[in-house]
Amino acid sequence: MKSFTVISRGDAFSKKSCSEIKERLISMGKIHDEESPDLVVCVGGDGTLLHAFHQYLDKVDEVAFVGIHTGTLGFSTDYIMEEIEEFYSDLASNKVTIEEKSILEATCYKEDEIMKFNALNEIRIENIVKTQHVEVYLNDEYFELFRGNGLCVSGQYGSTAYNRSIGGAVIFHGLELLQLTEISGIHHRHARSLAAPLILDPKTTVRMEYENFDHALLCYDHLHIHLENIHKIEVKLNTKKMRFAHFREFSYIDKLNALF
């Protein structure tokens, strides 16, 4: 990996660390390239990685990402700042393992317009103003009518993020799966849905429809759009992958224990 760029969490310490990392990597013979880097070094936490993912989404299958933790949550980071010399040494060894993570894709149908959005963690429909009805189809087969605040679709990577906070299952490292999780579902004798996380084949297309999504949002990672005049959303896995660069071995179980 010859070229690189560095992305900061935005706080003073992370910015200072980015400057130091940039200078050190240049002294090691690496080329600083913000437009088309081989490696994106994210200095911060999981949120910094998400911002970097969306920043380089158009080149996501060409670049790799590595995280150095200075933030509040570092589940996806491989180093902390106290290990920065080890990072330099590992990078210089040129021994790298690329780990691919699935990317979610949402297609929204608005009259004659089709809009696409991508996410690494999750894509969800959420309405905090009123009860949202959603007709759910799995691969064009009717599944249920959901009533509640919304629905969340995530993959393995995002299973430990928002999905887990709403009672979804944590999908173990290496399993290529989709998950559909309810957000505050309503359950009584006149309104009933599955009321449990649903683990799906990764080739599944989840279609969510209703005549009125007014006041609802489509949230994709830390971003969102309003769903007025949109009546159908399809969510599936994108054919592209996000690529994490690992310069040393790590234990997924250790990361889970550290996080929870």
Secondary structure, 3 states (H helix, E strand, C coil): CCEEEEEECCCHHHHHHHHHHHHHHHHCCCEECCCCCCEEEEEECHHHHHHHHHHCHHHCCCCEEEEEECCCCCCCCCEEHHHHHHHHHHHHCCCCEEEEEEEEEEEEEECCEEEEEEECCEEEEECCCCCEEEEEEECCEEEEEEEEEEEEEEECHHHHCHHHHCCCCCCCCCCCCEEEEEEEECCECCECCCCCCEEECCCCCEEEECCCCCCCEEEECCEEEECCCCCEEEEEEEEEEEEEEECCCCCHHHHHHHHC
